[in-house]
């Protein structure tokens, strides 16, 4: 009897040990599997908690920071950032996929990480992620990367995607208005004044021509002048006379439904069109069609005479 009880006790201990080992192995394997899954990425960001990043590459040092939920370029010069472009780079940080985890460090000197080519930092809450980028691999398809004292190779395209310069990140839609909000466009040139008024959703009138207005031409120039945006920037953006924005510029006044106004000035120097928004006082480059729309003679807007066919 005692012998049978002893055997049962031993069997119970064995079963408990096997059960514990099975649970431990399952949890361990699951943890390893999860680790392998997360190791496909350099790190995982909570994008909404991200509030700042620095980009140091090609002799540029750019800092972008979210202040009161608005992304701003802080260095080298303070500008409002293009919100979509700034946040898109957060996503670029969050999609840094690992090609190889490098554990053999026998050739570490060739990685170029003692003096990194590029350094990228990003902050979420109280955590900072620092990425050091060294040389390209021999085939040129990957970069050597150091993160948290570990070494990796990452595909060339992931690193290049992070390299956003100031012009890429700056806000280009400086007025942030839609043409539907504009009711009148007034153009003052040296020798002329043009004015296009939106009477309703389907009727645009060149003032002075009224019923003789070519509605399509008036509408097209109204749209172009109402939705002016930057296509580029200038370094010395406060030297107005240098860019022809002194006394001889063309002035455009946009009147909005809410009775507010937006004013900007245009100049043409060497076939480059410069625009100076009055409320911002920074010079941008814009498209040539904007200048064309602002400098036409009034005869351009006269609708063509209707022709009749003689049936006799």
Buried (B, 14 or more C-beta within 10 A) or exposed (E): EEEEEEEEEEEEEEEEEEEEEEEEEEEEEEEEEEEEEEEEEBBEBEEEEBBBBBBBBEEBEBBBBBEEEEBBBBEEEEBBBBBEBBBBBBEBBBEBEBBEEBEEEEEBEEBBBEEBBBBBBBBBEEEEBEBBBBBBBEEEEBBBBBBEEEBBBBBBEBBEBBBBEBEBBBBBEBBEBEBEBBBBBBBBBEEEEBBBBBEEEEEBBBBEBEEEBBBEBBBBBBBBBBBBBBBBBBEEBEEBEBBBBEEEBBBBBBBBEEEEEBBBBBBBEEEBBBBBBEEBEBBBBBBEBBBBBBBBEBEBBBBEEEEEEEEE
